[in-house]
């Protein structure tokens, strides 16, 4: 299949912000870096802490970035930045598109279609690496959207490091296509189930950009 559906991230660099739900990780890290830097001139111990603490804080700021996006047109767009890990036909006729998100990706997820959130269910589970087959039993949040294509299911799956999924909107919320709906902290996966009869426009190994890459084909 061609890769024409994969566009470069159309981020508005002036509009980059930090993701909601980042505070419990970000604030202590930035505070430690700031304190150690302030004391570094007078303390050798503080100087030794300042370098790794500042590097970690910078990494956290990068990880929790949440850039603005120019939302693409199309029936179904990618809910996640990452790489298509698998495309599998399901017994009920749907097709599952699994997108693996590495720690280098933006981890804010977006609504694949406009519609109403009919269900947001948190399911406890394990924390094996998200690229592992057993990750289907990981901690996850299962979303259902009532859309023009009917019920659309999307699952946010925690990885080995991601120990918290943060939904942004509750059941009953009407969302626009490409609207931010949640955050997965650190490496993880998002599964999107396309209804029967909807043809997939991406292929395994293809990079996706949340709100930009089209997942289905006309």
Backbone bond lengths (Angstrom), bond angles and torsions (degrees), N, CA, C in turn:
res aa  C-N    CA-C-N  psi(-1)  N-CA   C-N-CA  omega(-1)  CA-C   N-CA-C  phi
1 X - - - 1.452 - - 1.528 109.61 -
2 X 1.304 119.78 149.49 1.446 121.44 178.22 1.506 110.52 -74.57
3 X 1.307 116.00 159.24 1.456 121.55 179.97 1.519 111.24 -101.46
4 X 1.303 117.51 21.25 1.453 120.57 -174.52 1.513 113.11 -65.83
5 X 1.354 116.78 -19.77 1.444 119.71 -178.76 1.527 112.49 -78.17
6 X 1.321 117.82 -12.18 1.452 120.61 -178.57 1.513 109.36 -91.17
7 X 1.304 116.21 114.33 1.448 120.90 179.61 1.508 109.63 -104.18
8 X 1.320 116.07 156.68 1.458 119.40 173.54 1.517 107.97 -68.42
9 X 1.347 117.97 148.65 1.453 120.18 179.68 1.519 111.04 -56.76
10 X 1.324 115.77 122.38 1.449 119.00 178.71 1.521 108.44 -95.39
11 X 1.320 116.02 71.10 1.448 122.27 -177.66 1.523 110.27 -87.24
12 X 1.296 115.55 144.85 1.455 120.48 170.38 1.517 106.77 -93.58
13 X 1.326 116.75 101.75 1.459 120.21 -173.31 1.517 111.96 -59.68
14 X 1.343 117.26 -31.04 1.454 119.27 178.41 1.520 110.50 -70.16
15 X 1.351 115.83 -17.41 1.449 118.95 -176.30 1.513 114.09 -104.10
16 X 1.331 118.57 12.17 1.459 120.26 179.25 1.518 109.71 -67.13
17 X 1.315 116.49 131.06 1.453 121.13 178.94 1.512 108.84 -132.83
18 X 1.327 116.48 179.78 1.457 120.54 178.47 1.518 109.42 -95.58
19 X 1.327 115.53 144.43 1.462 121.15 -176.50 1.525 111.42 -68.91
20 X 1.312 115.78 141.39 1.461 120.02 170.33 1.520 108.94 -62.85
21 X 1.323 116.76 141.16 1.453 120.44 -179.06 1.507 113.58 93.11
22 X 1.344 117.14 1.60 1.468 120.83 -178.94 1.518 113.05 -85.34
23 X 1.326 117.65 -20.03 1.472 121.94 -170.46 1.520 115.75 -53.21
24 X 1.350 120.19 -45.29 1.474 118.90 -176.93 1.523 113.62 -60.21
25 X 1.334 117.96 -27.56 1.459 121.87 178.09 1.516 111.29 -93.26
26 X 1.315 116.02 -40.72 1.458 120.89 -170.39 1.525 113.42 -76.62
27 X 1.332 117.60 -46.06 1.463 120.56 -173.58 1.527 113.42 -60.44
28 X 1.350 119.95 -48.29 1.467 118.77 178.63 1.525 112.92 -62.39
29 X 1.333 116.59 -36.17 1.465 120.60 -179.19 1.519 111.00 -66.87
30 X 1.335 116.55 -47.52 1.462 120.78 179.75 1.529 110.63 -65.63
31 X 1.338 117.09 -38.96 1.470 120.49 179.47 1.527 111.13 -63.90
32 X 1.328 116.88 -41.59 1.470 120.89 177.97 1.517 111.34 -63.06
33 X 1.323 116.49 -42.99 1.464 120.98 179.24 1.520 110.89 -63.93
34 X 1.335 117.20 -44.50 1.462 120.89 -179.25 1.522 111.50 -64.28
35 X 1.328 117.16 -42.30 1.465 121.28 -179.22 1.523 111.36 -66.47
36 X 1.327 116.41 -44.22 1.468 119.52 -179.74 1.518 111.47 -66.43
37 X 1.330 117.97 -36.43 1.463 121.13 177.20 1.526 110.98 -65.84
38 X 1.332 115.73 -39.83 1.465 119.89 -179.99 1.532 111.85 -64.35
39 X 1.325 116.39 -32.47 1.465 120.92 -177.33 1.530 113.41 -95.56
40 X 1.321 116.99 -5.51 1.461 120.84 -171.74 1.526 113.56 -61.04
41 X 1.337 118.37 -33.70 1.462 121.15 -177.90 1.533 112.33 -68.69
42 X 1.318 115.62 -26.38 1.469 119.28 -175.20 1.522 113.14 -106.28
43 X 1.334 117.33 -9.55 1.460 119.58 -174.64 1.529 110.86 -138.24
44 X 1.327 115.28 126.20 1.459 119.57 176.43 1.511 111.58 -66.47
45 X 1.332 116.40 -37.00 1.463 120.36 178.96 1.525 110.84 -63.95
46 X 1.336 115.73 -42.10 1.461 119.88 179.06 1.524 110.64 -65.39
47 X 1.339 116.46 -36.71 1.457 120.39 178.96 1.531 110.86 -64.72
48 X 1.348 115.50 -38.17 1.464 119.81 179.03 1.520 111.28 -66.24
49 X 1.330 116.72 -32.35 1.463 121.29 179.74 1.522 110.97 -80.19
50 X 1.347 116.52 -31.04 1.462 120.90 -171.14 1.525 112.98 -61.13
51 X 1.336 116.98 -42.04 1.474 119.42 -175.78 1.529 112.12 -64.18
52 X 1.350 119.09 -55.35 1.469 117.68 179.73 1.529 112.55 -66.49
53 X 1.340 116.84 -34.16 1.467 119.68 -179.90 1.523 110.89 -65.44
54 X 1.332 117.03 -40.61 1.460 120.83 178.95 1.530 110.69 -68.28
55 X 1.322 116.29 -40.26 1.460 120.04 177.99 1.528 110.70 -62.85
56 X 1.343 115.94 -42.34 1.463 120.07 179.32 1.522 110.98 -65.19
57 X 1.343 116.93 -41.33 1.458 120.56 178.96 1.527 111.00 -62.97
58 X 1.338 115.85 -41.00 1.465 119.67 178.41 1.526 110.52 -64.00
59 X 1.345 115.80 -40.37 1.459 119.84 177.52 1.517 112.13 -63.49
60 X 1.329 116.44 -39.56 1.466 120.73 178.46 1.525 110.98 -65.18
61 X 1.333 116.54 -42.57 1.459 120.12 178.63 1.526 110.72 -60.75
62 X 1.343 116.17 -40.02 1.459 120.31 178.20 1.518 110.80 -67.83
63 X 1.330 116.92 -44.31 1.455 120.21 -177.54 1.521 111.57 -62.78
64 X 1.332 117.15 -41.62 1.460 120.68 -175.43 1.530 112.91 -90.73
65 X 1.327 117.58 19.52 1.462 119.75 176.12 1.526 109.47 -66.52
66 X 1.301 115.09 149.75 1.466 120.55 -179.45 1.525 108.40 -140.26
67 X 1.335 117.37 79.17 1.472 120.35 -175.06 1.518 112.94 -70.30
68 X 1.317 114.17 150.59 1.457 119.28 170.98 1.526 108.06 -69.97
69 X 1.321 116.24 149.30 1.460 120.72 -179.91 1.527 109.42 -131.46
70 X 1.336 114.42 145.00 1.455 120.20 168.89 1.520 106.31 -85.43
71 X 1.322 116.96 107.53 1.460 121.50 -172.21 1.523 110.72 -70.11
72 X 1.334 115.19 131.68 1.458 121.52 -178.40 1.522 111.31 -75.22
73 X 1.324 115.91 167.58 1.462 120.92 174.43 1.523 109.06 -100.15
74 X 1.313 116.88 155.88 1.465 122.11 -178.07 1.511 109.21 141.23
75 X 1.320 116.65 159.88 1.466 119.08 -177.36 1.514 112.38 -66.20
76 X 1.348 117.47 -44.88 1.464 122.19 -177.23 1.524 109.03 -130.41
77 X 1.322 117.18 124.24 1.453 120.56 177.93 1.530 109.21 -117.95
78 X 1.320 115.68 161.05 1.463 120.25 -174.29 1.525 111.66 -64.56
79 X 1.334 116.76 134.29 1.459 120.62 175.92 1.521 112.81 -83.38
80 X 1.346 117.60 -8.24 1.463 119.99 -171.57 1.516 112.74 -146.56
81 X 1.327 115.76 148.41 1.459 121.82 166.00 1.529 107.30 -77.49
82 X 1.312 117.91 141.47 1.461 119.33 177.68 1.506 112.27 156.63
83 X 1.326 115.23 -151.35 1.464 123.00 179.99 1.525 108.50 -130.90
84 X 1.326 116.51 135.70 1.468 119.90 177.97 1.524 108.59 -65.28
85 X 1.327 115.98 116.30 1.466 121.32 -177.11 1.519 111.64 -88.06
86 X 1.323 116.62 -38.70 1.466 119.98 179.92 1.515 109.84 -158.22
87 X 1.340 115.14 155.13 1.469 123.41 173.62 1.521 105.87 -131.38
88 X 1.332 116.60 114.12 1.466 120.15 -172.01 1.521 111.51 -129.71
89 X 1.348 117.26 130.18 1.462 119.64 171.40 1.526 109.48 -68.93
90 X 1.306 117.01 140.57 1.460 122.24 -178.31 1.515 109.52 -105.18
91 X 1.326 116.87 157.98 1.465 121.12 -175.47 1.525 112.93 -60.35
92 X 1.330 117.25 -29.46 1.467 120.00 -177.04 1.534 112.60 -88.62
93 X 1.339 116.92 9.02 1.453 120.33 177.52 1.514 114.35 98.21
94 X 1.322 117.23 -13.42 1.459 120.08 178.01 1.537 110.82 -76.92
95 X 1.318 115.83 167.97 1.465 121.75 175.75 1.519 108.85 -122.25
96 X 1.342 115.87 127.74 1.462 119.84 179.27 1.524 109.92 -95.60
97 X 1.329 115.45 125.32 1.461 122.31 173.80 1.525 107.35 -109.01
98 X 1.340 116.55 114.73 1.462 121.77 -178.43 1.525 109.27 -101.58
99 X 1.329 116.45 126.81 1.463 122.43 -178.80 1.523 109.02 -115.08
100 X 1.335 115.98 118.80 1.462 120.87 178.85 1.523 109.75 -88.67
101 X 1.331 116.10 131.10 1.458 123.11 -179.26 1.525 108.65 -110.61
102 X 1.323 117.12 117.07 1.456 120.56 176.97 1.524 109.17 -84.39
103 X 1.340 118.23 167.11 1.467 120.27 178.33 1.531 113.51 -60.71
104 X 1.335 118.01 -14.20 1.461 120.60 -179.96 1.522 112.53 -84.74
105 X 1.331 117.19 -14.33 1.463 120.90 -178.35 1.525 111.90 -81.05
106 X 1.338 115.69 158.91 1.464 120.72 166.72 1.530 106.94 -67.24
107 X 1.323 117.53 133.77 1.463 120.18 -173.96 1.526 114.76 -108.07
108 X 1.321 115.52 14.57 1.463 120.44 172.20 1.522 107.66 -86.25
109 X 1.328 116.31 127.30 1.462 121.31 -179.38 1.521 110.89 -99.10
110 X 1.324 115.60 151.95 1.463 121.80 -174.56 1.534 111.34 -126.33
111 X 1.323 116.08 155.38 1.463 121.50 -179.81 1.524 110.08 -66.58
112 X 1.332 118.34 127.05 1.468 120.79 -179.32 1.528 113.82 -72.43
113 X 1.326 116.43 -24.70 1.459 122.64 177.68 1.522 108.79 -141.90
114 X 1.308 116.00 161.88 1.456 120.28 170.08 1.526 108.31 -76.64
115 X 1.318 116.77 146.08 1.461 119.94 179.46 1.509 111.60 165.39
116 X 1.312 115.24 -163.72 1.464 122.08 179.48 1.515 109.95 -113.63
117 X 1.319 116.37 132.33 1.471 121.17 176.73 1.528 107.59 -72.77
118 X 1.325 116.79 112.09 1.464 120.37 -178.34 1.524 112.67 -94.95
119 X 1.345 116.89 -17.20 1.464 120.08 -179.32 1.520 110.23 -160.38
120 X 1.338 115.70 137.35 1.468 123.00 171.85 1.525 105.95 -134.29
121 X 1.332 116.24 103.77 1.466 120.54 -174.13 1.517 111.78 -117.39
122 X 1.326 115.70 121.75 1.467 120.82 175.70 1.526 109.28 -87.98
123 X 1.344 116.48 128.54 1.466 121.51 -179.54 1.528 108.74 -121.89
124 X 1.333 118.59 115.84 1.471 120.58 178.39 1.524 110.61 -64.02
125 X 1.329 115.58 155.60 1.459 119.62 178.80 1.508 111.32 -176.93
126 X 1.341 116.27 -162.72 1.460 121.80 -177.11 1.513 112.42 -85.37
127 X 1.327 115.36 -169.15 1.459 120.93 -177.63 1.527 110.82 -141.90
128 X 1.339 117.19 46.89 1.461 119.33 175.96 1.522 107.93 -76.14
129 X 1.349 118.76 161.21 1.469 120.20 -179.33 1.525 112.01 -52.35
130 X 1.343 116.37 139.17 1.463 121.70 -173.29 1.521 113.52 -65.66
131 X 1.349 117.71 -19.13 1.465 119.47 178.12 1.526 111.69 -84.87
132 X 1.337 117.87 -5.29 1.452 123.39 -179.57 1.521 110.47 -83.02
133 X 1.337 117.55 143.14 1.472 121.17 179.75 1.524 111.72 -58.21
134 X 1.334 116.85 -34.61 1.460 121.01 -178.51 1.529 112.45 -70.27
135 X 1.341 117.03 -8.44 1.462 119.95 -179.20 1.530 111.97 -64.91
136 X 1.344 117.11 -14.08 1.457 119.96 176.98 1.520 111.76 -62.77
137 X 1.342 116.75 -16.84 1.459 121.26 177.21 1.528 111.83 -100.98
138 X 1.333 116.44 11.58 1.464 121.08 179.06 1.526 112.00 -73.21
139 X 1.328 114.41 168.06 1.458 121.32 168.17 1.525 108.09 -52.07
140 X 1.333 118.17 133.97 1.451 119.41 -176.57 1.537 111.34 -156.92
141 X 1.317 114.47 163.54 1.465 121.65 173.60 1.525 107.20 -124.30
142 X 1.330 116.06 124.67 1.466 122.30 -177.53 1.532 108.65 -101.78
143 X 1.321 114.97 122.66 1.468 121.94 179.38 1.523 110.25 -107.60
144 X 1.339 115.77 145.06 1.462 121.51 169.20 1.525 108.04 -129.97
145 X 1.338 114.52 133.96 1.458 121.40 179.98 1.524 109.44 -120.83
146 X 1.317 116.81 134.80 1.456 121.56 171.98 1.521 106.74 -90.48
147 X 1.345 117.08 112.10 1.456 122.03 -172.80 1.522 111.13 -129.16
148 X 1.335 115.44 -179.14 1.472 119.75 177.43 1.517 111.86 -65.80
149 X 1.343 117.87 -18.47 1.463 121.90 176.44 1.530 111.64 -95.81
150 X 1.317 116.90 6.73 1.460 120.80 -176.40 1.516 110.92 96.13
151 X 1.329 115.86 -153.62 1.458 120.39 -179.52 1.531 110.44 -74.90
152 X 1.328 115.39 127.44 1.458 121.64 175.93 1.527 108.23 -116.69
153 X 1.327 115.74 126.52 1.471 121.09 178.86 1.530 110.12 -103.66
154 X 1.317 115.48 135.93 1.458 122.06 175.83 1.525 108.09 -135.81
155 X 1.330 116.85 137.92 1.466 120.33 -178.14 1.519 109.48 -125.40
156 X 1.328 116.01 124.68 1.463 122.17 171.82 1.529 107.26 -92.39
157 X 1.329 116.93 124.17 1.465 121.83 -175.44 1.521 109.90 -116.36
158 X 1.330 117.09 125.80 1.458 121.42 177.69 1.522 109.66 -72.59
159 X 1.341 116.45 151.85 1.456 121.56 178.65 1.510 111.86 -104.77
160 X 1.326 116.11 -159.22 1.471 121.06 -177.77 1.515 111.77 -68.30
161 X 1.340 116.57 -30.86 1.466 120.79 -178.81 1.517 110.93 -102.91
162 X 1.327 116.64 -35.05 1.463 120.58 -177.34 1.519 110.25 -69.51
163 X 1.312 116.79 105.96 1.459 120.26 -177.34 1.531 112.12 -106.54
164 X 1.322 115.99 11.57 1.453 117.49 -178.92 1.519 110.21 -155.13
165 X 1.318 115.45 129.13 1.455 122.60 172.70 1.521 106.34 -108.76
166 X 1.320 117.06 131.25 1.460 121.51 -174.84 1.530 109.59 -116.41
167 X 1.347 119.15 98.92 1.463 120.52 174.72 1.530 109.80 -69.14
168 X 1.330 115.85 142.06 1.453 120.23 179.13 1.525 113.23 -96.79
169 X 1.326 116.69 -24.57 1.467 119.68 -174.94 1.531 109.49 -128.13
170 X 1.329 117.79 144.49 1.469 121.05 -179.69 1.520 112.32 -91.53
171 X 1.315 114.39 172.02 1.461 121.58 174.56 1.523 109.87 -55.22
172 X 1.315 116.38 140.04 1.459 121.36 179.03 1.513 114.16 95.33
173 X 1.330 117.34 -8.39 1.455 121.28 -178.68 1.527 111.17 -78.03
174 X 1.322 116.36 135.74 1.461 120.88 172.18 1.524 107.84 -88.64
175 X 1.324 116.43 127.41 1.460 120.77 -177.55 1.514 110.85 -120.13
176 X 1.315 115.30 149.43 1.453 121.23 174.05 1.525 109.10 -89.04
177 X 1.314 117.31 155.22 1.461 120.92 176.41 1.535 109.07 -61.12
178 X 1.316 115.63 130.00 1.454 120.46 -179.59 1.512 114.63 86.98
179 X 1.314 117.59 -1.25 1.470 120.76 179.29 1.531 110.26 -70.81
180 X 1.313 117.28 142.80 1.458 121.50 177.41 1.527 109.98 -65.45
181 X 1.336 116.31 130.21 1.471 118.64 -178.95 1.530 113.15 -124.68
182 X 1.344 118.20 -12.36 1.462 117.72 -179.72 1.513 112.84 177.12
183 X 1.330 114.55 171.15 1.459 122.73 -177.86 1.524 109.33 -131.67
184 X 1.340 116.38 138.31 1.470 121.16 168.87 1.519 106.60 -114.04
185 X 1.307 116.77 123.80 1.457 119.92 -178.22 1.527 111.26 -79.17
186 X 1.313 116.30 120.37 1.468 125.58 176.67 1.534 111.92 71.91
187 X 1.369 117.54 -172.84 1.464 121.96 -170.70 1.516 113.78 -52.60
188 X 1.315 118.06 137.86 1.460 120.25 -171.59 1.528 110.59 -169.07
189 X 1.349 116.14 -169.02 1.453 120.72 -176.11 1.525 110.12 -146.92
190 X 1.320 115.94 149.84 1.462 121.61 174.21 1.524 107.97 -127.29
191 X 1.330 116.03 127.20 1.464 122.12 176.92 1.519 108.95 -106.64
192 X 1.328 116.27 131.66 1.455 121.86 177.74 1.522 108.72 -121.47
193 X 1.335 116.75 129.99 1.461 121.79 -178.21 1.527 109.35 -104.84
194 X 1.343 116.06 114.91 1.453 121.34 178.88 1.527 109.99 -88.47
195 X 1.334 117.61 139.09 1.470 120.46 -179.02 1.531 112.37 -63.63
196 X 1.312 115.22 158.56 1.462 121.33 177.46 1.526 109.74 -56.54
197 X 1.307 116.84 135.64 1.454 121.64 179.15 1.515 114.32 93.62
198 X 1.338 117.54 -9.59 1.467 120.97 178.19 1.527 108.45 -92.22
199 X 1.319 116.94 121.03 1.454 121.83 -176.84 1.523 110.71 -84.69
200 X 1.327 115.88 136.95 1.468 121.40 -179.26 1.521 110.17 -80.89
201 X 1.340 116.62 135.05 1.462 121.43 -178.15 1.520 113.05 -103.60
202 X 1.337 117.45 -4.34 1.467 120.30 179.14 1.520 108.98 -108.20
203 X 1.335 116.87 171.28 1.453 120.78 178.12 1.519 109.75 -136.12
204 X 1.320 116.55 162.77 1.462 121.97 -179.61 1.537 109.70 -58.77
205 X 1.328 115.83 133.80 1.453 121.29 -179.33 1.508 114.10 93.28
206 X 1.328 116.96 -9.06 1.457 120.96 -178.85 1.522 111.05 -79.77
207 X 1.324 116.72 139.22 1.467 121.05 176.58 1.519 109.90 -77.97
208 X 1.326 115.70 144.25 1.455 121.06 177.38 1.529 109.69 -125.26
209 X 1.314 114.82 153.63 1.458 121.69 177.69 1.524 107.76 -127.01
210 X 1.321 117.09 123.44 1.462 121.55 -177.75 1.525 110.98 -59.00
211 X 1.331 115.00 127.43 1.447 120.14 178.95 1.510 114.39 83.24
212 X 1.342 117.82 -4.57 1.463 121.33 -174.64 1.535 112.39 -122.07
213 X 1.336 117.37 -48.65 1.473 120.62 -176.20 1.523 110.52 -77.09
214 X 1.306 116.13 127.72 1.460 119.86 176.18 1.523 110.11 -80.58
215 X 1.325 116.96 134.65 1.465 122.00 -175.93 1.527 111.56 -96.00
216 X 1.339 118.15 -31.60 1.460 120.82 -177.20 1.522 110.90 -104.45
217 X 1.339 114.16 166.59 1.465 121.19 179.67 1.526 109.39 -119.74
218 X 1.347 116.15 142.80 1.485 120.41 177.73 1.522 110.39 -64.38
